[in-house]
Each structure stands twice: as C-alpha cells, then as structure tokens.
Amino acid sequence: MSLRSSLFISSFTTCGSSSSRETSTPTIKPLLNSVTRQPNPPDSSGGSEENNGELLRSSSRFCSCGRRHFLEAASTALFPIGPSIASDNLQSRYKTVLSRVHPPRPDWCEEFYASVLNSTVEPYEAEVAVYKTQLFTNLRGKAKKVLEIGIGSGPNLKYYANSADVQVFGVDPNTKMEKYAKESAVAAGLPLSNFEFIQAVGEAIPLNDASVDAVVGTLVLCSVKEVGQTLQEVKRVLKPGGLYLFVEHVAAEDGTILRLLQSALDPLQQTFADGCHLSRETGKEILKAGFSSVDLSMAFVSNALIINPHVYGIASR
C-alpha cells in the first residue's frame, strides 16, 4: 500500500475528528463487474522464462526480450536510451528512473512522511477492512510470490502474508518505510527472511519478467508519475494468469461539487501529499491497460473525505 501520499492532507485536516468519530461501514456498490478482455497476442520475441522473482542483480539474469521492450517503452517519458542496453548498466538505469521520479530528499523529510502516514492510517484502514478482506481472500493459498508496489508501512500484509510459504517483495521509493513495513510483516506472521524491501518506483520495477504470482497496489497510482507505464510494469512481472489486486481513489463524477473541489485542491494536494493527484481517472486506466479480465467495483469511504470515490478489484494477466 502507499498511503504515503493519498491521505496526507486528509490526515492533517481530519485526524483529530476522524479518530473520535464512530467508524462507519463503507457503502459499496458495483461499478463494473467481470469486464472480460481478449488476451494479448504472444510476444513475437518469445517472451521470457519464469525466474523465481529474484532481483536483477547480475548480468547473467538479464533478459534481452521482455526487458528490452520495457526499457524502450519507458524511454520516452523517463529517460533517453537506445534499443539495446548492456546488462551491466541495467541497475544504473533503474536508479536513474528512481531519481527522476522520486528525487532524493533529506532523511528528515522522508522520515516525516513515513512516521506521519504510519500513525494516521488506522481510521481509514478500519473502514476499508470489510472489502479488503473480501479482496485478499483471492490470494490466500494461491500466491506464493507477491509483489506489493507502494508498500508504505505495510498495512496490507496482514491480509495475505501470514504464512511461511509466502515470499513478499515490497517496493517503495521511501526507504524510511522499511522499518514500519518490517514491523507489519512480523505482526502478520511473515518471517523476515521471506520479506524484502526494495527501494524503487512503479515505473521501473527491478524484478524479472513473469516472476510473481500476484501484484498488490493500494492507493499508489494516484502518486506515480506515469500510470500507464506502472501498469505495464505490473503486467510484465506477473506470471501468465497472475493477479493484480488494487484499491485506488479516483476522480468524482464530472459536474459534482466534489469534483470541483478536487480540481481546485489538486495542485495543493500534489505539493503537500507527495505527488498525489485527486482527479485521476485511475479505474479507466486499469481497464484499458490490456489485462485479460478486470473485475472492478466502487466504494465511498467516509474517512477519506475528498479522496473519493474508491475503485477496487482484481485484474488478471
């Protein structure tokens, strides 16, 4: 999860009142169910083999097929590169994307964001637990290797990572989130030997093609620089038939007072909430990303105030 951005302003303006307010059950209504899409045609380059989800740490693991396509696709928006890249330069490319998407900040700033968001998520998490529980039942006993993008302080781990059979890769650009994520892993019953925190961004995930059974992302696409590129990275690292579980806040309906308010506050939100956008139509981005199927529903979360509505669901590779 990445509450590092989405609830930042809300936490400062409402944390006192929301903590004393009685938690309400979120109103959940179907928005779109079982949107079936045709599978993408096979990659003419032959694709890449399953490789156990290991980080790309050595040149021997470099894949010149899917990996090359990813780097070429990312070049326009993120950095200029040629069609071929030496394997020993791959890690520096990831770091280049990281530094451009999430420029280095002082340690105190990173710690401030991490500590504030770790301490203010409880009211929100209490309200969304009802449909997170429903969502994450799809992973129990089925996904052995899980990537969570924007893992933040790790509040999702209790839903899917309570088994010694599960291996979790937690991606977040803020390294100060690692200690909170590890605390959540231990609380969930996940051995720390099965958890790896990776400093990276969704636009450039340093895992091999088709290496994980599932990808989890909650409240993270609001703050990435390139939503489309991040979703393509999600598809790339998923094994065929793998699942992408998501919970995202999206723009309110056009013409509503809430949408007008979101548009007015969006620049302020981006500045003070770590790049979070209030008016992104993330549900539509997920639907057009090329997944073989998407089940998507909508909910309104009272604790999130202007950060509404939410879409949640499962997409299959």
N, C-alpha and C positions, 0 to 999 in steps of 0.2 A: 504494500500500500504506500501511497505517498500523500499523506495528509500534510506533508511539509509545506504545501502551497495552498490547497483549496480552502482550508478552514482558518487560515492565518488571521485575516481581518475579522472574520466572524468570531474568533476566539477572544479577541480583544474587546469587541463591542458587546458581546453577549455572554462571556464565560461566567460572569457572576450570576446573571439571571437564569441562564440555562441550567446551571448546576443545582439551583434551588427549585427549578420547575419540574413538575412531575413528568417523567418520560412517557411519551405517547406512542401508540402503535402506528407505524407509518402506513399511510394509505397507498396501497399497491394496486395498480390497475394495468392490465395487459396493454402494451402499445403495439407490439408486433411479435407474433409467435411463429417459430419454425419457418423462417424465411429461407427456403432451400435454393442454393445456387449450384450451378454446374461446376464440377471440379475443374481446376485449371489444367490445361494441357500439359503433358510431361515436358520437363525441361529438355530441350534439344541437346544440351551439353551433357546430359546423362545424370545430372544431379550429383549428390554426394552421399556417402555411406553413413550409417549410424555410427556414432563415435563416442557414446557414453557420456556426453555432456561435459567433457573436460575443457578447461580453458585453453585457448590457443597460446601456449607458452613456448612452443618450439617450432622451428621451420618445417620439421617433418610432418606436422599436423596441418600444414597449410593446404587448403583446397582451392585449386585454381578454377573451379567451376562456379558453384553457388557463391563462394566467397568473392570471386571476381565480379559477378553480377551485382552483389550487394555494394561493393565499393564503387562501382561505376554508377549505380543508381544514386548513391549518396553524394557523389562528387559535385553535382550542380548546386545543391543547396548548402553543402557543408565545407567542401574543400576541393580545389582543382587537382585531379590526378589523371594519370594516363590509363589506358586499358589494361596494362599489366603492372603488377607491383611485386617487388622482391619480397619473399616471405620474411626475411629478417627485418623488414621495415613495417610489418603489419601492426605490431603493438604500438609503435610510434604513431601510426595512423589513428588508432583508437584514442590515444591520448590527445591527438590533435583535435578530434571531434569533441572530446570531453572538455577541453579547454575553451573551445569556441562556443559550445552550447552552455556550459556551466563554467564561466571564467573563475579563476582562483579568487577566493575571498579570505579575509583574515580568519584565523581559527576562532576568535571570539564570536564572529558573526555566524559562522557555521554552527558553533555550539549553541548560540542563542536560538537559532531556528529549530535546532534539534530538540533542545530542552523544552521550549515553549510548546511545540507541537506534541511532544511526548506527554506533556502534562495536561493538555486540553482536549484530548480526543475522546475521553470517556463518555460524555453525554451523547456525542454523535454515535459512537460505537454501540452504546446501549440501545439506541433506537434502530439502527440498521441490522442488529444481530438477527432479527427474525428472518430477513431474506438472505443474509449472508449464510446463515445456517443451511437454508434451503439450497443455495447455490453451490456451496462447497461439498455437499454430500456427493456430488458428481466426481469428486477426486478421491474420496476415501477408498483405499484398497485398489485403486486403478492407476494412480500416477506415482511412479517410483522416483522420477527425477522431475523436479518442479523449479521453474524459474519465476521469481517474483520481481517485476520491474517497479521501481519506486517503492522499495520495501519499507522505507522510513523506519519507524520504531517497531515494526513487525506485528501489528495487531491482528493480522490475518492468520498468523502461524497457528494459532490455537484451533483453527477450523480444519486444517489439513496436514499439519506437520507433527502429529503426536505419536509417531511410530518410528521405530529404529530402522524400518525398511525404506523410509523416505529420505531422499537427498535434496537439499534446497540450496539454490543459488540466489542470493539476494542482491539485486542491483540497485544502487543509489549513488548519485553524484556527491552527496554529502557524507564524508567519512565519519562525521560525528554521530551519525545514526547507528553506526555499527554496534556500539555498546548497548544501546537500547534494543536493537534487533536481537542481539545475542541473549539478552535477558528474557525477551519474549520467547525465544526458541527454547530456552531452558524451562520456562514456565509451561510451555506447551508439551514438554516431554520429548523434545527432539535433541538427541545427542549433539553436542557442539562439533563433534567430528563429522557430522552429516550436514553441517551448515557452513556455507562460505559466503562471506560478504565481498562484493566486487564493486569497486568504485568505477562506475560507468554511467552512460546515459542510454535511453531507449533507442536513440537514433543509431547507435553503434554498440551492439551487444557483443562482448568478447567471448562468445560460445560458438561451437561448431554448428554447421548445418544439421538439421534433423537430430538434435541431441537431447531434447527434453520431451517428456510426456505431456506436460501442461505448462502454460504461462498464466500467471496471475497478475492483474493490474487493477488497482483500485485508486481512484482519484489521482491519476498520474497524467493522463493525456491532456488534461487542462493546462499543464505547465511545460510540456515538451515543446521544443522549437518546431519540429516537423512531425505532425500527427501521422501523415501518410507514410513517411519513412519509418517511424516507430512501429506501425502496424505491419509493414513489410518485414521488419526485423523479427517481430513476433512470429510471423508465418515461417520465416527462414529457419529459426531454431527449433520449431515444433516438428516432431516426427509426423509422418502421414497419419491422419486420424487423430492427432493430438488436439487438446482442448485449450482454448483461451477464455479464461473467466474474467469478467470485467464488471466494475461498478464505477460509473463516471457521472459527474454533474454536467448538465448541458444547458444551452440557452432556453429561456422560457419562450412560449409561443409569441410570434410576432403580433404586435399591436396591444399587448398586455402591459399593465403598469410595471409588472416585474421585469419584463424585457427592457422597457425604457430605463428602469433603474439600473439594470445590469449594464446597459450600454454606457450610461453616464459614469458608473463607477469602475468600468473595466480598466481604464488606464491606471487608476489608483491601485486597484487590485493587483495588476501586473507588477507595479513598482514595489509594493509592500508585502506581497504574498508570493514572493519567489517565482514570479513569472506566470502565475495562474491567470487564465482567461475565463471570464464569466459568461461569455456569449458564444462559445464554440458549439457547433452542432456535431458533437462527437459521435452520437448514435448513427448519423448518416455516414460519417467517415468509416465506421466499423462495417456498416452494411455494404459499402462499395469497395472494401479492401480486397475482395476476392476470396474470402473464405468459402468453403464448400457449403456451409449452412450456418445460419445465425438465429438464435432464439434470443429475443430482446424484449424486455418489459420496462415499465416506467413506474417510478415511485416519487412521492413528495415527502421530504424529510423535514420535520418542523424545526429540529435543532440546527439545520443548515441555513435557515433564513433565505438570503438572496441567492444562495448557492443551490438552486433548484430549477427544474426537477432533476431527478437522477434517472439514468438508464442502467440496467444491469442485465447480465445474461451470459450466454456461452456461445462461442463461435468454434467451429471445427475446421481444421486444416484440410 
